[in-house]
Amino acid sequence: MTGKKLALEVIRRLKTEYPDTVCTLDYDEAWKLLVSVRLAAQCTDARVNVVVQDLYREYPTMQDLAKASPDKIERIVHPCGLGRSKARDIHACMNELLERFDGRVPDTMEELLSLPGVGRKSANLILGDVFGKPAIVTDTHCIRLSNRIGLVKNVTEPAKVEAALRKIVPPEEGNQLCHRLVDHGRAVCTARTAPFCDKCVLKDICAYGKKVPV
Ligand code: SF4
């Protein structure tokens, strides 16, 4: 099977398996997703969703966070780990949104990457989830599953995985596919245990799964 055909079949099956997939970071405004995705580095989405409630109780607006001292932000976000650098980035990012973008979240990769603490993974998430643009979010699940399934071969660098997936995944499918890879990575194709290939809907087309005895 070619890479494109494999990708289409994976998309088709995962759509059936996880029809209502969504981003598991809670947000109701675009700038809040920027905050959450920065906090989510090396932290679970569930913990981020709790911590941001405390953060927005104290600082409900972008302007409040821009004016707050990074030390005070750090005191709230430290349960997410890397508190100092995350607080500094959030504070600087909110200031740049206000100063350079009139308080709006930009909708291009280039502009998003110019913001403090925003890398390609975060920028893709914003482009896909907020603006409905083609996006490939190469988080740990996406990279692990893409390699196991055979969508990429021994590629672990996020930018290279993104580039390889962009060649075989239809642009309009990328964002939701990545959410579904997260769903599947949590439920079946797990990182901390051996993957549950015997329960997997991809077993007969997955490079790793095909080698696992029935
Ligand atoms: S068959 Fe196994 S390795 Fe392949 S996607 Fe499913 S659980 Fe993961």
Residues whose N, C-alpha, C, O or C-beta is under 5 A from the ligand:
A	BS01	SF4	R148 V188 C189 P195 F196 C197 C200 L202 K203 C206 Y208 G209
